[in-house]
Structures are given as C-alpha cells and as structure tokens.
Amino acid sequence: MNLPNRVTVGRMLLAVVLFILLGTVCTEAGPIWYLAFTIYLVTVISDGLDGYLARSRNQITTFGRIADPFADKIVICGVLVLTTANPLTASLVPTWIVLLVLAREFLVSGLRGFLEGRGQSFSAKWQGKLKLVIQAVYCGAILFYPGSQFDWVEWIAHTFLWLTAAITVFSGLSYVRAAARLLAEET
C-alpha cells in the first residue's frame, strides 16, 4: 500500500477514534472536546495531504479514488449523526440537516457508481469540493463549541448550518444535472 493510501486509511482509523470519543467520553462540556476537535482537525487536514501525495508522487490508485471520498463522507456524516444525539451539541445540529447531507451523499454516490459502472467518468466537481469545505467548517465549529462555550463559535456553527444546507442542495442538483446530461448523450 502506497503512502497516500496509508494516509487515507489512517484518516478512517482516526475517524473511528473520534466516533468512540463522541459516543462515550464527550458527555460534559470541557477540555475533552478539544481532543475531539483536534482529532477531527487532523482528519480534515490529512484529506488534502493524501490527495497531494498521490498526485505529486504519481501514485493515484483505484483504491485511493474510492477510499478518499468515502473517508470524507464517513467523517462528516459520523460527526453530524453523533452530535445530533449529544445534548451539548444537539441545538447546533438539527435532524433535518443530517438527513439532507445523508440523502445527498447517497444520491451522488449512487449516481457515481451507476455511471462509472457503465464506463462513464463521473469525477468530483468544484461544487462537491466546496461542499466538503463548508461542511468541514460546520462540523469543526460543532466540535469546538462544547469545549469553549464561546458565543462566536455558536454563531459560526449556526451560519455554517445554513451554508451547509444551501451548498448541499446546490451541489447535489449539479451532480444530478451532470448525470442527466451523460445519460442523454447515450441516446
């Protein structure tokens, strides 16, 4: 396994550690949330690292092409699901945003799998990359808030909630349009 793929696998393992923390230890406001936030930050930063390493070393693999976006989805969706269930963060993560993000991810992944299974390229678009950045900031604010209790962090979380909703819908629709164009070209 090459270095970029090891970074991706490491990111998935860190996500498991983060989820265990969120599900068991992060039950009270305080410094433990800084550990959760730090682990989350490392997973987000390493997302850019594995892609950079793969391109710069010419080590792009099928595994990496599949595992990298999968790891992104696991981290973001896992954080949203677990923080919805936590009384310290539930007010920052309404259930509808979790359902919206999950629905978009299932839809786009399904379209990608269907089209690429037919031999058509359906790679990530700038809208999907922007979506990931906005969702990452939102999740970061959610995880930072219980440790800090700063009003400005809560404000960032609420602002990025709405930005997440908007970009999730926008990017999802852009992928649906792209898939419809590809399917129309076949006929």
Buried (B, 14 or more C-beta within 10 A) or exposed (E): EBEBBEBBBBBBEBBEBBBEBBBEEBEEBEEBBBBBBEBBBBBBEBBEBBBEBBEEEEBBBEBBBBBBBBBBBBBBBBBBBBBBEBEBBEEBBEEEBBEBBBEBBEBBBEBBEEBBEEEBEBEBBEBBEBBBEBBBBBBBBBBBBBBBEEEEBBEBBBEBBEBBBEBBBBBBEBBBEBBEEBBEEEE
